[in-house]
């Protein structure tokens, strides 16, 4: 089955627009989370350029953000753009383990290929993609052992039903080589 971002928008909005006042929205060059305000009655997860993977990544951040964070633009999270040094990259990867683990779960729920994003193409430090993937995988396995964030679990089920994917297990998340 093809992976069309329009399906993802429909499935997400059908699941969460009424219950959590949050909608998934196609955006331009940069993804962003915008809380509801006087001009927009719904919280908005805006993903970049119609990329299916971008939508899944932005949804993953939303799935782990608590209620207070969901009232802040981009959840009030720290973000240093591409061009990080080794220490900055280590901090980036530390805060990205959980959202990327949720993204991997959601990707697997769609039968969509997942790759970690080290997001540092022009930095002076070459990230260790394999080591980071191992950390993300460990978090995925933790989630599979009954610790999946509630919204991620709900959406995973919706996506699996839509894409005809069987229940997920550790074998769906291979150890990186």
C-alpha positions in Angstrom: 0.0 0.0 0.0 1.4 3.4 -0.9 2.2 5.9 1.9 0.3 9.1 1.1 0.5 11.9 3.7 -3.2 12.6 3.0 -4.1 9.3 4.5 -2.0 10.1 7.6 -3.8 13.5 7.9 -7.2 11.8 7.7 -6.3 9.0 10.2 -4.7 11.4 12.7 -7.5 14.0 12.5 -10.2 11.4 12.8 -8.5 10.0 15.9 -7.4 13.2 17.7 -9.1 16.3 16.4 -12.2 16.0 18.5 -10.8 14.1 21.5 -7.6 16.2 22.0 -8.3 19.3 19.8 -5.2 18.6 17.7 -4.9 18.4 13.9 -2.2 17.3 11.6 -1.5 20.0 8.9 0.6 20.0 5.8 3.1 22.9 6.0 6.0 24.4 4.1 9.7 24.2 4.6 9.9 23.9 8.4 7.8 21.7 10.7 6.3 23.3 13.8 3.8 22.6 16.6 1.4 25.5 17.2 -1.0 25.5 20.2 -4.6 26.7 19.7 -5.0 30.5 19.9 -7.7 33.1 19.1 -7.1 32.7 15.4 -6.9 28.9 15.3 -9.2 26.9 17.6 -7.2 23.7 17.2 -3.6 22.8 18.2 -1.7 22.1 15.0 1.1 19.7 14.2 2.6 21.2 11.0 4.8 18.8 9.0 7.2 19.8 6.2 6.7 19.7 2.5 4.3 16.7 2.3 6.9 14.2 3.6 5.3 11.2 5.2 8.4 10.7 7.4 8.2 14.4 8.5 4.6 13.9 9.5 5.5 10.8 11.6 8.4 12.5 13.3 6.3 15.6 14.3 3.5 13.3 15.5 6.0 11.4 17.6 7.0 14.6 19.4 3.4 15.3 20.1 2.9 11.8 21.4 5.4 12.3 24.2 4.7 15.9 25.0 2.8 16.4 28.2 -0.3 18.6 28.6 1.6 21.7 29.7 4.2 21.3 26.9 1.3 21.0 24.3 0.3 24.6 25.3 3.7 25.9 24.1 4.9 26.5 20.5 7.2 23.6 19.6 6.4 22.3 23.1 9.0 24.7 24.5 11.7 22.3 23.5 15.3 23.2 22.9 16.5 22.9 19.3 19.8 23.8 17.8 19.8 23.5 14.0 22.1 21.6 11.8 25.8 22.6 12.3 26.2 21.2 15.8 29.6 20.3 17.4 30.2 17.0 19.2 28.7 18.1 22.6 25.7 19.7 21.0 25.1 16.6 18.9 25.3 14.4 21.9 22.6 16.6 23.6 20.5 16.5 20.5 20.6 12.7 20.3 19.8 12.4 24.0 16.6 14.4 23.6 15.7 12.7 20.3 15.8 9.0 21.5 12.2 8.9 22.8 10.5 10.8 19.9 12.5 8.8 17.3 11.5 5.6 19.1 7.9 6.6 18.8 8.5 7.5 15.2 9.9 4.0 14.5 6.9 2.4 16.2 4.5 4.5 14.0 6.6 3.8 10.9 6.5 0.1 11.6 2.7 0.4 12.1 2.4 1.7 8.6 4.9 -0.7 7.0 7.0 2.4 6.3 10.8 2.3 6.3 12.4 4.1 9.3 15.9 5.6 9.6 17.1 7.6 12.5 17.8 11.2 11.9 21.0 12.6 13.3 20.1 15.9 11.6 23.6 17.3 11.5 24.7 17.4 7.8 26.9 20.5 8.1 28.2 20.1 11.7 31.9 19.6 12.5 31.1 16.2 14.0 30.2 13.0 12.2 27.4 11.4 14.2 27.6 7.6 15.0 24.4 6.6 13.3 24.7 3.0 14.3 25.2 3.8 18.0 22.2 6.2 17.9 20.0 3.6 16.2 20.9 1.2 19.0 19.8 3.7 21.6 16.5 4.3 19.7 15.9 0.6 19.3 16.4 0.0 23.1 13.7 2.7 23.7 11.4 1.0 21.2 11.8 -2.3 23.0 11.0 -0.6 26.3 7.9 0.8 24.7 6.9 -2.7 23.4 7.2 -4.0 26.9 4.1 -2.2 28.0 5.4 1.4 28.2 4.2 2.9 24.9 3.0 6.4 25.4 -0.8 6.3 25.3 -1.4 8.5 22.2 1.4 6.6 20.3 -0.3 3.3 21.2 -3.7 4.6 20.0 -2.3 5.9 16.7 -0.2 2.8 16.2 -3.4 0.7 16.3 -5.2 3.0 13.9 -2.3 2.9 11.5 -1.8 -0.9 11.7 -5.5 -1.4 11.0 -5.4 0.9 8.0 -2.2 -0.5 6.5 -2.9 -4.2 7.4 0.1 -4.6 9.7 0.2 -7.3 12.3 0.8 -6.5 16.0 4.4 -5.3 16.4 7.1 -7.3 18.2 10.9 -7.0 18.7 11.6 -8.8 15.4 10.1 -5.8 13.6 12.9 -3.6 14.9 16.2 -5.3 13.9 19.5 -4.6 15.5 21.6 -2.2 13.3 24.8 -3.6 11.8 
